[in-house]
Amino acid sequence: MMWRRFRRNPEARPADVDPARDRALEAAYERGRADGRREERVRRSHPVRNLMVGVVALVGGAVLAVAAWYGSFGRGGEVVDQQLAVAADQAEPVVREAIGEAGVAVREAGRDLQTAPGDRGDDQNL
């Protein structure tokens, strides 16, 4: 038998036990358990954190798989480092181009705002 929820006085006689009080105590205990489960679920279910934990777990699993494939963590680490370097070299020009395009778009938007009629606050039509 699991732990008893309520410790009763071993000297208590059955006539001293109030069934209504026991039912109320049991109901309060169950409500408290339900509230605790709900709060625990809310406390530990942040989606961004869960996503990050999942990504880290997948990356860790991939590193372990590469290490097992190449027979050692040293050789597996070298392969992972080489692949990351290749990916970074390929991504750098793309990122630089995207940054340049974003800069041009911001400059053009600023220029359009400066030359837009009626946005300067000196409207003569008022």
N, CA, C and O atoms as CSV, one atom per row, in Angstrom:
chain,resi,resn,atom,element,x,y,z
A,1,MET,N,N,0.844,-1.182,0.000
A,1,MET,CA,C,0.000,0.000,0.000
A,1,MET,C,C,0.885,1.240,0.000
A,1,MET,O,O,1.909,1.279,0.682
A,2,MET,N,N,0.490,2.245,-0.762
A,2,MET,CA,C,1.259,3.489,-0.846
A,2,MET,C,C,1.129,4.259,0.460
A,2,MET,O,O,0.458,3.823,1.396
A,3,TRP,N,N,1.777,5.398,0.502
A,3,TRP,CA,C,1.720,6.244,1.684
A,3,TRP,C,C,0.272,6.637,1.951
A,3,TRP,O,O,-0.503,6.902,1.032
A,4,ARG,N,N,-0.054,6.666,3.183
A,4,ARG,CA,C,-1.405,7.109,3.531
A,4,ARG,C,C,-1.458,8.616,3.441
A,4,ARG,O,O,-0.515,9.309,3.826
A,5,ARG,N,N,-2.562,9.117,2.933
A,5,ARG,CA,C,-2.703,10.565,2.760
A,5,ARG,C,C,-2.893,11.279,4.083
A,5,ARG,O,O,-2.355,12.365,4.295
A,6,PHE,N,N,-3.646,10.675,4.957
A,6,PHE,CA,C,-3.946,11.340,6.227
A,6,PHE,C,C,-3.505,10.434,7.357
A,6,PHE,O,O,-3.843,9.252,7.403
A,7,ARG,N,N,-2.760,11.003,8.245
A,7,ARG,CA,C,-2.372,10.232,9.433
A,7,ARG,C,C,-3.447,10.424,10.492
A,7,ARG,O,O,-3.795,11.547,10.858
A,8,ARG,N,N,-3.939,9.348,10.951
A,8,ARG,CA,C,-4.990,9.431,11.966
A,8,ARG,C,C,-4.395,9.088,13.314
A,8,ARG,O,O,-3.431,8.333,13.437
A,9,ASN,N,N,-4.983,9.649,14.262
A,9,ASN,CA,C,-4.566,9.375,15.621
A,9,ASN,C,C,-4.874,7.900,15.914
A,9,ASN,O,O,-6.030,7.489,15.814
A,10,PRO,N,N,-3.870,7.103,16.271
A,10,PRO,CA,C,-4.132,5.681,16.503
A,10,PRO,C,C,-5.052,5.433,17.699
A,10,PRO,O,O,-5.647,4.363,17.820
A,11,GLU,N,N,-5.162,6.414,18.566
A,11,GLU,CA,C,-6.013,6.253,19.740
A,11,GLU,C,C,-7.449,6.693,19.480
A,11,GLU,O,O,-8.312,6.528,20.341
A,12,ALA,N,N,-7.718,7.261,18.277
A,12,ALA,CA,C,-9.060,7.764,17.986
A,12,ALA,C,C,-10.025,6.597,17.840
A,12,ALA,O,O,-9.711,5.564,17.249
A,13,ARG,N,N,-11.180,6.799,18.385
A,13,ARG,CA,C,-12.232,5.794,18.261
A,13,ARG,C,C,-13.041,6.111,17.014
A,13,ARG,O,O,-13.070,7.265,16.587
A,14,PRO,N,N,-13.698,5.122,16.415
A,14,PRO,CA,C,-14.504,5.390,15.221
A,14,PRO,C,C,-15.591,6.427,15.466
A,14,PRO,O,O,-15.989,7.108,14.521
A,15,ALA,N,N,-16.070,6.573,16.645
A,15,ALA,CA,C,-17.117,7.556,16.926
A,15,ALA,C,C,-16.562,8.976,16.832
A,15,ALA,O,O,-17.317,9.919,16.593
A,16,ASP,N,N,-15.230,9.142,17.020
A,16,ASP,CA,C,-14.608,10.465,16.965
A,16,ASP,C,C,-14.391,10.942,15.532
A,16,ASP,O,O,-14.128,12.127,15.324
A,17,VAL,N,N,-14.492,10.059,14.535
A,17,VAL,CA,C,-14.221,10.409,13.150
A,17,VAL,C,C,-15.500,10.956,12.519
A,17,VAL,O,O,-16.556,10.326,12.576
A,18,ASP,N,N,-15.386,12.127,11.924
A,18,ASP,CA,C,-16.527,12.776,11.277
A,18,ASP,C,C,-16.427,12.537,9.771
A,18,ASP,O,O,-15.512,13.067,9.141
A,19,PRO,N,N,-17.332,11.759,9.168
A,19,PRO,CA,C,-17.238,11.456,7.736
A,19,PRO,C,C,-17.350,12.696,6.857
A,19,PRO,O,O,-16.704,12.750,5.811
A,20,ALA,N,N,-18.135,13.682,7.235
A,20,ALA,CA,C,-18.266,14.907,6.438
A,20,ALA,C,C,-16.940,15.659,6.415
A,20,ALA,O,O,-16.536,16.189,5.380
A,21,ARG,N,N,-16.279,15.701,7.542
A,21,ARG,CA,C,-14.980,16.379,7.623
A,21,ARG,C,C,-13.959,15.643,6.762
A,21,ARG,O,O,-13.154,16.277,6.079
A,22,ASP,N,N,-13.984,14.321,6.788
A,22,ASP,CA,C,-13.053,13.542,5.976
A,22,ASP,C,C,-13.308,13.772,4.485
A,22,ASP,O,O,-12.355,13.888,3.713
A,23,ARG,N,N,-14.572,13.839,4.067
A,23,ARG,CA,C,-14.882,14.085,2.662
A,23,ARG,C,C,-14.426,15.486,2.239
A,23,ARG,O,O,-13.889,15.665,1.145
A,24,ALA,N,N,-14.640,16.464,3.098
A,24,ALA,CA,C,-14.223,17.831,2.790
A,24,ALA,C,C,-12.700,17.913,2.684
A,24,ALA,O,O,-12.164,18.590,1.807
A,25,LEU,N,N,-12.020,17.223,3.579
A,25,LEU,CA,C,-10.560,17.214,3.553
A,25,LEU,C,C,-10.051,16.528,2.288
A,25,LEU,O,O,-9.099,16.998,1.666
A,26,GLU,N,N,-10.673,15.436,1.913
A,26,GLU,CA,C,-10.293,14.719,0.693
A,26,GLU,C,C,-10.527,15.594,-0.543
A,26,GLU,O,O,-9.688,15.634,-1.442
A,27,ALA,N,N,-11.664,16.293,-0.587
A,27,ALA,CA,C,-11.969,17.165,-1.717
A,27,ALA,C,C,-10.963,18.317,-1.802
A,27,ALA,O,O,-10.521,18.672,-2.894
A,28,ALA,N,N,-10.605,18.893,-0.668
A,28,ALA,CA,C,-9.613,19.979,-0.659
A,28,ALA,C,C,-8.262,19.470,-1.128
A,28,ALA,O,O,-7.554,20.162,-1.860
A,29,TYR,N,N,-7.907,18.279,-0.716
A,29,TYR,CA,C,-6.641,17.680,-1.128
A,29,TYR,C,C,-6.613,17.493,-2.645
A,29,TYR,O,O,-5.613,17.816,-3.287
A,30,GLU,N,N,-7.688,16.981,-3.218
A,30,GLU,CA,C,-7.751,16.756,-4.666
A,30,GLU,C,C,-7.727,18.071,-5.433
A,30,GLU,O,O,-7.090,18.157,-6.482
A,31,ARG,N,N,-8.420,19.111,-4.923
A,31,ARG,CA,C,-8.373,20.416,-5.578
A,31,ARG,C,C,-6.950,20.968,-5.559
A,31,ARG,O,O,-6.490,21.537,-6.550
A,32,GLY,N,N,-6.263,20.805,-4.450
A,32,GLY,CA,C,-4.877,21.267,-4.358
A,32,GLY,C,C,-3.962,20.543,-5.326
A,32,GLY,O,O,-3.082,21.156,-5.931
A,33,ARG,N,N,-4.164,19.250,-5.475
A,33,ARG,CA,C,-3.353,18.486,-6.429
A,33,ARG,C,C,-3.605,18.960,-7.851
A,33,ARG,O,O,-2.666,19.112,-8.632
A,34,ALA,N,N,-4.877,19.197,-8.194
A,34,ALA,CA,C,-5.214,19.657,-9.544
A,34,ALA,C,C,-4.603,21.037,-9.803
A,34,ALA,O,O,-4.056,21.285,-10.878
A,35,ASP,N,N,-4.696,21.930,-8.822
A,35,ASP,CA,C,-4.099,23.261,-8.976
A,35,ASP,C,C,-2.594,23.161,-9.141
A,35,ASP,O,O,-2.013,23.868,-9.964
A,36,GLY,N,N,-1.968,22.306,-8.382
A,36,GLY,CA,C,-0.520,22.126,-8.482
A,36,GLY,C,C,-0.104,21.598,-9.838
A,36,GLY,O,O,0.892,22.055,-10.400
A,37,ARG,N,N,-0.853,20.639,-10.379
A,37,ARG,CA,C,-0.528,20.110,-11.705
A,37,ARG,C,C,-0.690,21.187,-12.768
A,37,ARG,O,O,0.127,21.286,-13.683
A,38,ARG,N,N,-1.740,21.992,-12.653
A,38,ARG,CA,C,-1.978,23.059,-13.631
A,38,ARG,C,C,-0.852,24.090,-13.573
A,38,ARG,O,O,-0.341,24.505,-14.613
A,39,GLU,N,N,-0.466,24.503,-12.378
A,39,GLU,CA,C,0.610,25.483,-12.245
A,39,GLU,C,C,1.929,24.927,-12.754
A,39,GLU,O,O,2.699,25.652,-13.383
A,40,GLU,N,N,2.198,23.675,-12.499
A,40,GLU,CA,C,3.433,23.061,-12.975
A,40,GLU,C,C,3.463,23.022,-14.499
A,40,GLU,O,O,4.500,23.283,-15.109
A,41,ARG,N,N,2.335,22.699,-15.109
A,41,ARG,CA,C,2.248,22.643,-16.563
A,41,ARG,C,C,2.497,24.033,-17.161
A,41,ARG,O,O,3.205,24.165,-18.159
A,42,VAL,N,N,1.920,25.049,-16.555
A,42,VAL,CA,C,2.094,26.405,-17.053
A,42,VAL,C,C,3.530,26.865,-16.850
A,42,VAL,O,O,4.099,27.525,-17.719
A,43,ARG,N,N,4.108,26.528,-15.733
A,43,ARG,CA,C,5.453,26.989,-15.401
A,43,ARG,C,C,6.510,26.420,-16.333
A,43,ARG,O,O,7.490,27.101,-16.634
A,44,ARG,N,N,6.337,25.206,-16.792
A,44,ARG,CA,C,7.416,24.586,-17.557
A,44,ARG,C,C,7.119,24.466,-19.045
A,44,ARG,O,O,7.791,23.696,-19.730
A,45,SER,N,N,6.160,25.180,-19.560
A,45,SER,CA,C,5.806,24.997,-20.953
A,45,SER,C,C,6.019,26.268,-21.779
A,45,SER,O,O,5.127,26.664,-22.529
A,46,HIS,N,N,7.162,26.901,-21.657
A,46,HIS,CA,C,7.447,28.075,-22.462
A,46,HIS,C,C,7.900,27.601,-23.848
A,46,HIS,O,O,8.871,26.850,-23.946
A,47,PRO,N,N,7.227,28.017,-24.905
A,47,PRO,CA,C,7.503,27.456,-26.229
A,47,PRO,C,C,8.901,27.755,-26.762
A,47,PRO,O,O,9.505,26.897,-27.407
A,48,VAL,N,N,9.423,28.941,-26.510
A,48,VAL,CA,C,10.755,29.269,-27.024
A,48,VAL,C,C,11.801,28.415,-26.328
A,48,VAL,O,O,12.715,27.891,-26.964
A,49,ARG,N,N,11.658,28.280,-25.023
A,49,ARG,CA,C,12.620,27.450,-24.301
A,49,ARG,C,C,12.528,25.999,-24.756
A,49,ARG,O,O,13.551,25.339,-24.936
A,50,ASN,N,N,11.320,25.503,-24.941
A,50,ASN,CA,C,11.158,24.127,-25.405
A,50,ASN,C,C,11.772,23.940,-26.787
A,50,ASN,O,O,12.382,22.905,-27.056
A,51,LEU,N,N,11.619,24.925,-27.663
A,51,LEU,CA,C,12.224,24.853,-28.986
A,51,LEU,C,C,13.743,24.804,-28.888
A,51,LEU,O,O,14.393,24.003,-29.559
A,52,MET,N,N,14.303,25.671,-28.045
A,52,MET,CA,C,15.760,25.700,-27.902
A,52,MET,C,C,16.289,24.377,-27.335
A,52,MET,O,O,17.314,23.871,-27.792
A,53,VAL,N,N,15.599,23.828,-26.357
A,53,VAL,CA,C,16.021,22.542,-25.792
A,53,VAL,C,C,15.955,21.464,-26.863
A,53,VAL,O,O,16.843,20.615,-26.937
A,54,GLY,N,N,14.929,21.484,-27.687
A,54,GLY,CA,C,14.807,20.510,-28.763
A,54,GLY,C,C,15.922,20.635,-29.784
A,54,GLY,O,O,16.477,19.629,-30.225
A,55,VAL,N,N,16.259,21.872,-30.167
A,55,VAL,CA,C,17.339,22.094,-31.127
A,55,VAL,C,C,18.665,21.612,-30.565
A,55,VAL,O,O,19.433,20.947,-31.260
A,56,VAL,N,N,18.935,21.944,-29.312
A,56,VAL,CA,C,20.187,21.511,-28.687
A,56,VAL,C,C,20.249,19.985,-28.608
A,56,VAL,O,O,21.302,19.390,-28.836
A,57,ALA,N,N,19.125,19.360,-28.286
A,57,ALA,CA,C,19.100,17.896,-28.222
A,57,ALA,C,C,19.355,17.285,-29.597
A,57,ALA,O,O,20.088,16.303,-29.706
A,58,LEU,N,N,18.763,17.849,-30.644
A,58,LEU,CA,C,18.998,17.337,-31.995
A,58,LEU,C,C,20.451,17.506,-32.419
A,58,LEU,O,O,21.038,16.597,-33.007
A,59,VAL,N,N,21.026,18.654,-32.126
A,59,VAL,CA,C,22.432,18.885,-32.470
A,59,VAL,C,C,23.321,17.918,-31.695
A,59,VAL,O,O,24.255,17.344,-32.256
A,60,GLY,N,N,23.036,17.738,-30.424
A,60,GLY,CA,C,23.820,16.783,-29.628
A,60,GLY,C,C,23.701,15.371,-30.165
A,60,GLY,O,O,24.688,14.638,-30.222
A,61,GLY,N,N,22.500,14.988,-30.557
A,61,GLY,CA,C,22.321,13.657,-31.146
A,61,GLY,C,C,23.075,13.514,-32.453
A,61,GLY,O,O,23.647,12.460,-32.730
A,62,ALA,N,N,23.082,14.573,-33.263
A,62,ALA,CA,C,23.820,14.529,-34.523
A,62,ALA,C,C,25.323,14.405,-34.276
A,62,ALA,O,O,26.008,13.652,-34.969
A,63,VAL,N,N,25.829,15.135,-33.299
A,63,VAL,CA,C,27.260,15.050,-32.975
A,63,VAL,C,C,27.606,13.648,-32.484
A,63,VAL,O,O,28.640,13.097,-32.861
A,64,LEU,N,N,26.756,13.072,-31.655
A,64,LEU,CA,C,27.009,11.697,-31.194
A,64,LEU,C,C,26.970,10.711,-32.356
A,64,LEU,O,O,27.770,9.777,-32.407
A,65,ALA,N,N,26.041,10.916,-33.287
A,65,ALA,CA,C,25.960,10.027,-34.447
A,65,ALA,C,C,27.211,10.141,-35.312
A,65,ALA,O,O,27.736,9.126,-35.770
A,66,VAL,N,N,27.693,11.354,-35.539
A,66,VAL,CA,C,28.912,11.548,-36.335
A,66,VAL,C,C,30.102,10.913,-35.632
A,66,VAL,O,O,30.938,10.273,-36.270
A,67,ALA,N,N,30.178,11.090,-34.309
A,67,ALA,CA,C,31.288,10.487,-33.552
A,67,ALA,C,C,31.233,8.967,-33.651
A,67,ALA,O,O,32.270,8.320,-33.798
A,68,ALA,N,N,30.041,8.392,-33.572
A,68,ALA,CA,C,29.920,6.935,-33.694
A,68,ALA,C,C,30.281,6.487,-35.109
A,68,ALA,O,O,30.912,5.445,-35.289
A,69,TRP,N,N,29.883,7.272,-36.113
A,69,TRP,CA,C,30.150,6.910,-37.501
A,69,TRP,C,C,31.653,6.883,-37.789
A,69,TRP,O,O,32.146,5.981,-38.466
A,70,TYR,N,N,32.376,7.880,-37.268
A,70,TYR,CA,C,33.813,7.969,-37.530
A,70,TYR,C,C,34.656,7.262,-36.481
A,70,TYR,O,O,35.880,7.218,-36.604
A,71,GLY,N,N,34.036,6.718,-35.468
A,71,GLY,CA,C,34.759,5.872,-34.526
A,71,GLY,C,C,35.377,6.586,-33.345
A,71,GLY,O,O,35.832,5.928,-32.409
A,72,SER,N,N,35.410,7.899,-33.350
A,72,SER,CA,C,35.954,8.613,-32.195
A,72,SER,C,C,35.376,10.021,-32.163
A,72,SER,O,O,34.945,10.564,-33.180
A,73,PHE,N,N,35.380,10.586,-30.979
A,73,PHE,CA,C,34.896,11.950,-30.845
A,73,PHE,C,C,35.858,12.934,-31.500
A,73,PHE,O,O,35.431,13.964,-32.022
A,74,GLY,N,N,37.145,12.626,-31.476
A,74,GLY,CA,C,38.132,13.514,-32.099
A,74,GLY,C,C,37.904,13.643,-33.591
A,74,GLY,O,O,37.809,14.752,-34.117
A,75,ARG,N,N,37.817,12.512,-34.276
A,75,ARG,CA,C,37.613,12.537,-35.727
A,75,ARG,C,C,36.220,13.094,-36.063
A,75,ARG,O,O,36.066,13.864,-37.010
A,76,GLY,N,N,35.222,12.701,-35.286
A,76,GLY,CA,C,33.874,13.235,-35.507
A,76,GLY,C,C,33.840,14.733,-35.314
A,76,GLY,O,O,33.168,15.432,-36.073
A,77,GLY,N,N,34.546,15.250,-34.316
A,77,GLY,CA,C,34.616,16.689,-34.080
A,77,GLY,C,C,35.282,17.426,-35.231
A,77,GLY,O,O,34.863,18.521,-35.607
A,78,GLU,N,N,36.335,16.808,-35.794
A,78,GLU,CA,C,37.000,17.421,-36.945
A,78,GLU,C,C,36.024,17.533,-38.124
A,78,GLU,O,O,35.958,18.568,-38.788
A,79,VAL,N,N,35.282,16.478,-38.370
A,79,VAL,CA,C,34.324,16.483,-39.484
A,79,VAL,C,C,33.258,17.554,-39.249
A,79,VAL,O,O,32.915,18.299,-40.167
A,80,VAL,N,N,32.736,17.632,-38.030
A,80,VAL,CA,C,31.716,18.639,-37.721
A,80,VAL,C,C,32.292,20.040,-37.893
A,80,VAL,O,O,31.628,20.915,-38.448
A,81,ASP,N,N,33.529,20.267,-37.421
A,81,ASP,CA,C,34.152,21.583,-37.573
A,81,ASP,C,C,34.335,21.945,-39.042
A,81,ASP,O,O,34.092,23.085,-39.438
A,82,GLN,N,N,34.765,20.970,-39.856
A,82,GLN,CA,C,34.950,21.236,-41.284
A,82,GLN,C,C,33.628,21.596,-41.945
A,82,GLN,O,O,33.563,22.526,-42.749
A,83,GLN,N,N,32.583,20.866,-41.610
A,83,GLN,CA,C,31.279,21.132,-42.211
A,83,GLN,C,C,30.731,22.492,-41.788
A,83,GLN,O,O,30.125,23.202,-42.591
A,84,LEU,N,N,30.947,22.853,-40.514
A,84,LEU,CA,C,30.504,24.173,-40.045
A,84,LEU,C,C,31.271,25.289,-40.745
A,84,LEU,O,O,30.695,26.326,-41.075
A,85,ALA,N,N,32.578,25.081,-40.974
A,85,ALA,CA,C,33.377,26.088,-41.673
A,85,ALA,C,C,32.891,26.257,-43.107
A,85,ALA,O,O,32.787,27.382,-43.597
A,86,VAL,N,N,32.594,25.158,-43.780
A,86,VAL,CA,C,32.082,25.234,-45.150
A,86,VAL,C,C,30.741,25.973,-45.167
A,86,VAL,O,O,30.516,26.834,-46.018
A,87,ALA,N,N,29.861,25.641,-44.237
A,87,ALA,CA,C,28.554,26.304,-44.184
A,87,ALA,C,C,28.708,27.793,-43.908
A,87,ALA,O,O,27.999,28.607,-44.499
A,88,ALA,N,N,29.619,28.153,-43.026
A,88,ALA,CA,C,29.828,29.571,-42.718
A,88,ALA,C,C,30.396,30.301,-43.930
A,88,ALA,O,O,30.006,31.435,-44.207
A,89,ASP,N,N,31.319,29.659,-44.659
A,89,ASP,CA,C,31.892,30.295,-45.853
A,89,ASP,C,C,30.828,30.494,-46.928
A,89,ASP,O,O,30.837,31.510,-47.624
A,90,GLN,N,N,29.917,29.545,-47.070
A,90,GLN,CA,C,28.868,29.672,-48.069
A,90,GLN,C,C,27.805,30.683,-47.641
A,90,GLN,O,O,27.198,31.331,-48.494
A,91,ALA,N,N,27.575,30.826,-46.359
A,91,ALA,CA,C,26.522,31.715,-45.869
A,91,ALA,C,C,26.972,33.166,-45.828
A,91,ALA,O,O,26.138,34.065,-45.927
A,92,GLU,N,N,28.265,33.418,-45.684
A,92,GLU,CA,C,28.739,34.791,-45.528
A,92,GLU,C,C,28.366,35.689,-46.703
A,92,GLU,O,O,27.838,36.775,-46.466
A,93,PRO,N,N,28.609,35.300,-47.960
A,93,PRO,CA,C,28.219,36.202,-49.067
A,93,PRO,C,C,26.705,36.440,-49.132
A,93,PRO,O,O,26.261,37.542,-49.454
A,94,VAL,N,N,25.926,35.412,-48.829
A,94,VAL,CA,C,24.476,35.557,-48.856
A,94,VAL,C,C,24.026,36.560,-47.793
A,94,VAL,O,O,23.168,37.404,-48.052
A,95,VAL,N,N,24.604,36.463,-46.609
A,95,VAL,CA,C,24.247,37.375,-45.526
A,95,VAL,C,C,24.668,38.798,-45.863
A,95,VAL,O,O,23.914,39.745,-45.636
A,96,ARG,N,N,25.882,38.947,-46.410
A,96,ARG,CA,C,26.341,40.294,-46.782
A,96,ARG,C,C,25.433,40.907,-47.847
A,96,ARG,O,O,25.115,42.094,-47.783
A,97,GLU,N,N,25.020,40.107,-48.819
A,97,GLU,CA,C,24.128,40.617,-49.868
A,97,GLU,C,C,22.775,41.019,-49.276
A,97,GLU,O,O,22.219,42.051,-49.654
A,98,ALA,N,N,22.249,40.224,-48.363
A,98,ALA,CA,C,20.970,40.547,-47.739
A,98,ALA,C,C,21.071,41.830,-46.924
A,98,ALA,O,O,20.151,42.648,-46.929
A,99,ILE,N,N,22.191,42.005,-46.224
A,99,ILE,CA,C,22.389,43.234,-45.443
A,99,ILE,C,C,22.464,44.440,-46.376
A,99,ILE,O,O,21.881,45.486,-46.090
A,100,GLY,N,N,23.183,44.295,-47.494
A,100,GLY,CA,C,23.285,45.398,-48.460
A,100,GLY,C,C,21.930,45.763,-49.044
A,100,GLY,O,O,21.604,46.943,-49.178
A,101,GLU,N,N,21.131,44.740,-49.396
A,101,GLU,CA,C,19.802,45.002,-49.936
A,101,GLU,C,C,18.895,45.665,-48.904
A,101,GLU,O,O,18.101,46.542,-49.246
A,102,ALA,N,N,19.009,45.256,-47.657
A,102,ALA,CA,C,18.206,45.866,-46.602
A,102,ALA,C,C,18.609,47.325,-46.403
A,102,ALA,O,O,17.752,48.181,-46.186
A,103,GLY,N,N,19.912,47.612,-46.476
A,103,GLY,CA,C,20.376,48.996,-46.343
A,103,GLY,C,C,19.850,49.873,-47.458
A,103,GLY,O,O,19.412,50.999,-47.221
A,104,VAL,N,N,19.893,49.348,-48.696
A,104,VAL,CA,C,19.378,50.107,-49.831
A,104,VAL,C,C,17.881,50.365,-49.657
A,104,VAL,O,O,17.413,51.473,-49.916
A,105,ALA,N,N,17.131,49.358,-49.223
A,105,ALA,CA,C,15.692,49.510,-49.035
A,105,ALA,C,C,15.386,50.547,-47.964
A,105,ALA,O,O,14.444,51.326,-48.115
A,106,VAL,N,N,16.159,50.571,-46.890
A,106,VAL,CA,C,15.944,51.559,-45.824
A,106,VAL,C,C,16.251,52.955,-46.331
A,106,VAL,O,O,15.514,53.895,-46.034
A,107,ARG,N,N,17.342,53.110,-47.099
A,107,ARG,CA,C,17.676,54.435,-47.649
A,107,ARG,C,C,16.587,54.932,-48.587
A,107,ARG,O,O,16.206,56.102,-48.538
A,108,GLU,N,N,16.081,54.040,-49.448
A,108,GLU,CA,C,15.025,54.437,-50.378
A,108,GLU,C,C,13.742,54.796,-49.632
A,108,GLU,O,O,13.058,55.752,-49.998
A,109,ALA,N,N,13.418,54.043,-48.597
A,109,ALA,CA,C,12.226,54.350,-47.812
A,109,ALA,C,C,12.386,55.693,-47.120
A,109,ALA,O,O,11.432,56.468,-47.053
A,110,GLY,N,N,13.558,55.981,-46.610
A,110,GLY,CA,C,13.811,57.280,-45.981
A,110,GLY,C,C,13.711,58.410,-46.976
A,110,GLY,O,O,13.167,59.471,-46.669
A,111,ARG,N,N,14.239,58.185,-48.179
A,111,ARG,CA,C,14.173,59.197,-49.227
A,111,ARG,C,C,12.723,59.434,-49.632
A,111,ARG,O,O,12.321,60.580,-49.838
A,112,ASP,N,N,11.935,58.370,-49.748
A,112,ASP,CA,C,10.521,58.508,-50.100
A,112,ASP,C,C,9.764,59.273,-49.024
A,112,ASP,O,O,8.886,60.075,-49.343
A,113,LEU,N,N,10.082,59.041,-47.773
A,113,LEU,CA,C,9.412,59.763,-46.691
A,113,LEU,C,C,9.755,61.248,-46.713
A,113,LEU,O,O,8.904,62.091,-46.429
A,114,GLN,N,N,11.004,61.564,-47.051
A,114,GLN,CA,C,11.412,62.977,-47.076
A,114,GLN,C,C,10.749,63.735,-48.218
A,114,GLN,O,O,10.435,64.917,-48.081
A,115,THR,N,N,10.536,63.064,-49.337
A,115,THR,CA,C,9.993,63.768,-50.503
A,115,THR,C,C,8.483,63.656,-50.631
A,115,THR,O,O,7.905,64.246,-51.544
A,116,ALA,N,N,7.826,62.918,-49.744
A,116,ALA,CA,C,6.368,62.759,-49.824
A,116,ALA,C,C,5.691,64.078,-49.503
A,116,ALA,O,O,5.996,64.684,-48.475
A,117,PRO,N,N,4.773,64.545,-50.359
A,117,PRO,CA,C,4.091,65.826,-50.096
A,117,PRO,C,C,3.100,65.696,-48.947
A,117,PRO,O,O,2.438,64.670,-48.788
A,118,GLY,N,N,3.016,66.731,-48.171
A,118,GLY,CA,C,2.035,66.774,-47.086
A,118,GLY,C,C,2.493,66.114,-45.803
A,118,GLY,O,O,1.783,66.197,-44.802
A,119,ASP,N,N,3.626,65.472,-45.783
A,119,ASP,CA,C,4.099,64.807,-44.577
A,119,ASP,C,C,5.004,65.691,-43.745
A,119,ASP,O,O,5.422,65.292,-42.658
A,120,ARG,N,N,5.317,66.881,-44.229
A,120,ARG,CA,C,6.271,67.712,-43.510
A,120,ARG,C,C,5.598,68.607,-42.487
A,120,ARG,O,O,6.289,69.249,-41.695
A,121,GLY,N,N,4.284,68.672,-42.474
A,121,GLY,CA,C,3.603,69.477,-41.476
A,121,GLY,C,C,3.361,70.913,-41.900
A,121,GLY,O,O,2.780,71.675,-41.127
A,122,ASP,N,N,3.788,71.331,-43.121
A,122,ASP,CA,C,3.590,72.709,-43.544
A,122,ASP,C,C,2.585,72.790,-44.686
A,122,ASP,O,O,2.794,73.505,-45.666
A,123,ASP,N,N,1.491,72.045,-44.543
A,123,ASP,CA,C,0.443,72.032,-45.575
A,123,ASP,C,C,-0.188,73.425,-45.687
A,123,ASP,O,O,-0.481,74.074,-44.682
A,124,GLN,N,N,-0.385,73.855,-46.902
A,124,GLN,CA,C,-1.015,75.135,-47.154
A,124,GLN,C,C,-2.525,75.005,-47.288
A,124,GLN,O,O,-3.236,76.008,-47.334
A,125,ASN,N,N,-3.018,73.765,-47.351
A,125,ASN,CA,C,-4.443,73.543,-47.597
A,125,ASN,C,C,-5.282,73.646,-46.321
A,125,ASN,O,O,-6.503,73.516,-46.400
A,126,LEU,N,N,-4.705,73.863,-45.203
A,126,LEU,CA,C,-5.465,73.934,-43.962
A,126,LEU,C,C,-6.115,75.225,-43.853
A,126,LEU,O,O,-6.810,75.486,-42.871
